[in-house]
Amino acid sequence: MTTFDIDRPSYTKDAPPRVFDTHVHYPFRQQRNNANALPIYTAEGMLDLLAYNCQRLNIYKVCLLGSPGEGNNLVEKATQRYPKLIVPFAMINVDQTQPDEITDFAERGFRGLKIINPRRNYDDTTYFPLYERAQKHQLVVLFHTGISGGMIDFLQYPPKDPDYTTEPMRQMEGNRRWQPESEMDSWYGAARMQPIFLDGISVAFPELKIIGAHLGYGLYDSAAAVARWRRNVYFDISGGTVVRRHLLERKMLRSEVSTMKLTWGSDCDMAHMSRELTSWMEAFNEVGLSEQEQDQIFWGNAARIFGVEET
């Protein structure tokens, strides 16, 4: 497979000098059965568009998150195409994955694991063999923390017709709906993904590097407390306007959570990556973060987590 590097612009106005994006899902919006869809909406097309975005926005590294099965295979192929840009993450179903599968991901070159929607609490000892194997292979684990978003935002974008919400949400609901025939003694929910559970994992596996996504969206105090005292636990600040507004309004930066413990993640459609970068730059300037503190969040902390040399 042909590999590509990225020519960097000499000057970019609306982006930090260097960026490490620790939260990018892939593939994004593949072409669905629509004859009028743009041909670029394929995994390959979207990958090249991502590389173009990164070139224009000084994003030097991207944690590319797959999905169980073919999605992880696509991330592996993407890494072969852009090896200097992409830091590959395999998404696992933590209730079905075996420790040897973690070893296989490491041997294939994956640098991390993405975990979301467990049926038990993150720090349940059922999952410890997986964490032990990840620690052994020096894989970074990115845990979703806090509430998971849905198809409809009932606060910011409430539908005019409440009945409209039923069908769009049924598919997502169906993935977690209780099945009477299930033999599981536990079930899904945001309560399983609290940031406080990362504390127990980090104590049991002190060399395991952990990133909690979204600073525990809705559970910020717990997330900040864990980040304060556990050396290998970090949180990304992805989550768009909601997480940004909460951090600013509650004045959490510096007072509750150190800039040494945060990473930047876009976690959005590529059309919005530039907006997210600019909005965070404005927010950091508003609260008076120094250039060094901003660089820690945009680049330095993630670079240290993954052992990336300065750029």
VEXDO-694871 format. One record per residue (C-alpha): residue number from 0; x, y, z. Coordinates in steps of 0.05 Angstrom, whole numbers, plus 5000, padded with zeros to 4 digits. Layout:
i, px, py, pz
NUM, X, Y, Z $
...
This chain:
i, px, py, pz
0, 5000, 5000, 5000 $
1, 5024, 5070, 4983 $
2, 5039, 5112, 5045 $
3, 5032, 5187, 5050 $
4, 5059, 5243, 5093 $
5, 5028, 5312, 5101 $
6, 5058, 5377, 5077 $
7, 5048, 5427, 5132 $
8, 5028, 5499, 5119 $
9, 5080, 5551, 5141 $
10, 5027, 5591, 5177 $
11, 4956, 5578, 5201 $
12, 4916, 5633, 5234 $
13, 4858, 5596, 5266 $
14, 4895, 5536, 5295 $
15, 4946, 5524, 5350 $
16, 5018, 5514, 5329 $
17, 5012, 5439, 5340 $
18, 4954, 5393, 5357 $
19, 4945, 5321, 5380 $
20, 4872, 5300, 5370 $
21, 4858, 5243, 5418 $
22, 4786, 5228, 5397 $
23, 4767, 5216, 5324 $
24, 4718, 5162, 5305 $
25, 4727, 5125, 5239 $
26, 4696, 5112, 5191 $
27, 4651, 5172, 5199 $
28, 4591, 5175, 5153 $
29, 4599, 5122, 5100 $
30, 4556, 5126, 5039 $
31, 4489, 5093, 5053 $
32, 4441, 5066, 5001 $
33, 4431, 5133, 4968 $
34, 4444, 5141, 4894 $
35, 4452, 5217, 4904 $
36, 4504, 5212, 4959 $
37, 4572, 5244, 4945 $
38, 4624, 5193, 4923 $
39, 4672, 5219, 4976 $
40, 4628, 5187, 5030 $
41, 4668, 5123, 5034 $
42, 4718, 5102, 5086 $
43, 4776, 5116, 5039 $
44, 4748, 5183, 5016 $
45, 4735, 5206, 5086 $
46, 4805, 5186, 5108 $
47, 4837, 5230, 5055 $
48, 4791, 5287, 5074 $
49, 4812, 5278, 5147 $
50, 4886, 5282, 5126 $
51, 4871, 5346, 5088 $
52, 4837, 5376, 5149 $
53, 4895, 5357, 5193 $
54, 4944, 5389, 5145 $
55, 4906, 5455, 5146 $
56, 4895, 5455, 5222 $
57, 4965, 5435, 5247 $
58, 4938, 5369, 5273 $
59, 5001, 5327, 5274 $
60, 4973, 5264, 5307 $
61, 4903, 5233, 5309 $
62, 4878, 5177, 5353 $
63, 4834, 5141, 5303 $
64, 4780, 5100, 5338 $
65, 4753, 5039, 5303 $
66, 4693, 4995, 5319 $
67, 4691, 4920, 5333 $
68, 4703, 4878, 5271 $
69, 4711, 4912, 5204 $
70, 4717, 4981, 5234 $
71, 4782, 4962, 5269 $
72, 4808, 4932, 5205 $
73, 4795, 4998, 5169 $
74, 4834, 5035, 5222 $
75, 4892, 4987, 5211 $
76, 4890, 5002, 5136 $
77, 4885, 5076, 5149 $
78, 4948, 5073, 5191 $
79, 4985, 5040, 5134 $
80, 4964, 5097, 5088 $
81, 4982, 5153, 5137 $
82, 5030, 5122, 5187 $
83, 5059, 5188, 5213 $
84, 4991, 5218, 5226 $
85, 4949, 5163, 5255 $
86, 4953, 5131, 5324 $
87, 4908, 5070, 5316 $
88, 4857, 5050, 5369 $
89, 4815, 4987, 5368 $
90, 4746, 4991, 5398 $
91, 4728, 4929, 5437 $
92, 4664, 4900, 5466 $
93, 4691, 4894, 5536 $
94, 4640, 4840, 5554 $
95, 4660, 4795, 5497 $
96, 4734, 4807, 5486 $
97, 4786, 4757, 5511 $
98, 4856, 4777, 5535 $
99, 4890, 4743, 5476 $
100, 4852, 4790, 5429 $
101, 4885, 4848, 5464 $
102, 4953, 4817, 5450 $
103, 4933, 4809, 5377 $
104, 4915, 4883, 5371 $
105, 4982, 4901, 5401 $
106, 5019, 4856, 5353 $
107, 4981, 4888, 5295 $
108, 5007, 4956, 5315 $
109, 4948, 4986, 5352 $
110, 4969, 5036, 5405 $
111, 4905, 5038, 5446 $
112, 4836, 5011, 5461 $
113, 4769, 5048, 5463 $
114, 4717, 5022, 5512 $
115, 4645, 5042, 5519 $
116, 4578, 5012, 5541 $
117, 4599, 4958, 5590 $
118, 4547, 4916, 5623 $
119, 4583, 4921, 5689 $
120, 4619, 4978, 5722 $
121, 4686, 4995, 5690 $
122, 4724, 4973, 5752 $
123, 4689, 4906, 5758 $
124, 4743, 4853, 5767 $
125, 4712, 4814, 5708 $
126, 4749, 4863, 5663 $
127, 4816, 4861, 5700 $
128, 4848, 4809, 5654 $
129, 4837, 4856, 5596 $
130, 4867, 4915, 5632 $
131, 4926, 4873, 5654 $
132, 4939, 4853, 5582 $
133, 4933, 4925, 5559 $
134, 4982, 4947, 5612 $
135, 5031, 4892, 5592 $
136, 5030, 4916, 5519 $
137, 5032, 4990, 5539 $
138, 4965, 5004, 5505 $
139, 4929, 5068, 5524 $
140, 4856, 5057, 5543 $
141, 4805, 5110, 5525 $
142, 4742, 5101, 5567 $
143, 4678, 5137, 5551 $
144, 4656, 5172, 5616 $
145, 4589, 5202, 5633 $
146, 4524, 5202, 5596 $
147, 4523, 5180, 5524 $
148, 4492, 5227, 5473 $
149, 4433, 5207, 5431 $
150, 4398, 5223, 5366 $
151, 4360, 5282, 5395 $
152, 4382, 5337, 5443 $
153, 4319, 5354, 5483 $
154, 4351, 5415, 5515 $
155, 4386, 5452, 5460 $
156, 4347, 5427, 5399 $
157, 4278, 5404, 5424 $
158, 4233, 5376, 5369 $
159, 4170, 5414, 5354 $
160, 4132, 5349, 5352 $
161, 4148, 5303, 5411 $
162, 4123, 5243, 5371 $
163, 4177, 5255, 5319 $
164, 4229, 5229, 5368 $
165, 4203, 5158, 5370 $
166, 4227, 5127, 5306 $
167, 4296, 5162, 5301 $
168, 4313, 5137, 5370 $
169, 4287, 5066, 5365 $
170, 4350, 5038, 5332 $
171, 4397, 5062, 5386 $
172, 4348, 5040, 5440 $
173, 4343, 4972, 5408 $
174, 4417, 4961, 5418 $
175, 4409, 4965, 5493 $
176, 4337, 4942, 5504 $
177, 4328, 4891, 5559 $
178, 4320, 4820, 5532 $
179, 4283, 4773, 5579 $
180, 4321, 4714, 5550 $
181, 4389, 4745, 5566 $
182, 4432, 4708, 5616 $
183, 4468, 4772, 5636 $
184, 4459, 4793, 5708 $
185, 4473, 4866, 5692 $
186, 4457, 4917, 5639 $
187, 4479, 4980, 5602 $
188, 4475, 5052, 5624 $
189, 4515, 5114, 5641 $
190, 4519, 5091, 5713 $
191, 4568, 5038, 5689 $
192, 4614, 5090, 5659 $
193, 4626, 5138, 5717 $
194, 4695, 5171, 5719 $
195, 4704, 5150, 5791 $
196, 4713, 5078, 5768 $
197, 4777, 5099, 5732 $
198, 4807, 5111, 5801 $
199, 4801, 5037, 5820 $
200, 4829, 5015, 5754 $
201, 4888, 5062, 5760 $
202, 4904, 5037, 5830 $
203, 4901, 4964, 5809 $
204, 4941, 4977, 5745 $
205, 4986, 5037, 5761 $
206, 5026, 5033, 5696 $
207, 4964, 5032, 5652 $
208, 4955, 5098, 5617 $
209, 4882, 5119, 5618 $
210, 4843, 5175, 5583 $
211, 4771, 5188, 5605 $
212, 4730, 5218, 5548 $
213, 4690, 5282, 5558 $
214, 4716, 5297, 5628 $
215, 4660, 5253, 5655 $
216, 4605, 5293, 5620 $
217, 4556, 5309, 5675 $
218, 4602, 5281, 5729 $
219, 4658, 5332, 5725 $
220, 4674, 5335, 5799 $
221, 4691, 5261, 5802 $
222, 4732, 5266, 5739 $
223, 4772, 5325, 5765 $
224, 4785, 5290, 5831 $
225, 4812, 5228, 5798 $
226, 4856, 5268, 5751 $
227, 4883, 5307, 5810 $
228, 4910, 5247, 5847 $
229, 4925, 5191, 5796 $
230, 4988, 5200, 5756 $
231, 4967, 5160, 5695 $
232, 4895, 5184, 5689 $
233, 4879, 5240, 5640 $
234, 4814, 5265, 5610 $
235, 4798, 5292, 5542 $
236, 4754, 5353, 5535 $
237, 4715, 5331, 5474 $
238, 4641, 5343, 5477 $
239, 4631, 5408, 5440 $
240, 4595, 5468, 5467 $
241, 4566, 5432, 5528 $
242, 4632, 5410, 5559 $
243, 4665, 5476, 5540 $
244, 4609, 5517, 5572 $
245, 4611, 5476, 5636 $
246, 4686, 5482, 5643 $
247, 4682, 5557, 5634 $
248, 4620, 5572, 5675 $
249, 4644, 5530, 5733 $
250, 4715, 5558, 5727 $
251, 4745, 5488, 5733 $
252, 4809, 5500, 5693 $
253, 4867, 5507, 5741 $
254, 4822, 5510, 5803 $
255, 4794, 5439, 5797 $
256, 4833, 5405, 5742 $
257, 4905, 5418, 5720 $
258, 4921, 5434, 5648 $
259, 4973, 5378, 5656 $
260, 4917, 5327, 5658 $
261, 4875, 5347, 5598 $
262, 4879, 5328, 5524 $
263, 4842, 5358, 5466 $
264, 4795, 5315, 5424 $
265, 4749, 5336, 5368 $
266, 4699, 5279, 5369 $
267, 4658, 5313, 5316 $
268, 4642, 5314, 5242 $
269, 4702, 5338, 5202 $
270, 4663, 5399, 5180 $
271, 4665, 5423, 5252 $
272, 4737, 5407, 5270 $
273, 4761, 5478, 5254 $
274, 4704, 5508, 5294 $
275, 4722, 5465, 5354 $
276, 4795, 5485, 5352 $
277, 4779, 5559, 5345 $
278, 4727, 5556, 5400 $
279, 4774, 5524, 5449 $
280, 4829, 5573, 5432 $
281, 4781, 5630, 5447 $
282, 4759, 5596, 5511 $
283, 4830, 5587, 5536 $
284, 4847, 5659, 5520 $
285, 4785, 5682, 5556 $
286, 4806, 5647, 5621 $
287, 4878, 5670, 5613 $
288, 4914, 5605, 5599 $
289, 4986, 5617, 5579 $
290, 5015, 5592, 5513 $
291, 5050, 5537, 5551 $
292, 4985, 5515, 5585 $
293, 4948, 5515, 5519 $
294, 5003, 5475, 5487 $
295, 4999, 5424, 5543 $
296, 4925, 5411, 5526 $
297, 4931, 5415, 5451 $
298, 4995, 5375, 5445 $
299, 5042, 5362, 5503 $
300, 5001, 5318, 5548 $
301, 4981, 5270, 5493 $
302, 5051, 5270, 5465 $
303, 5076, 5248, 5533 $
304, 5023, 5195, 5540 $
305, 5042, 5163, 5474 $
306, 5116, 5177, 5477 $
307, 5116, 5222, 5416 $
308, 5178, 5265, 5406 $
309, 5171, 5340, 5403 $
310, 5151, 5369, 5336 $
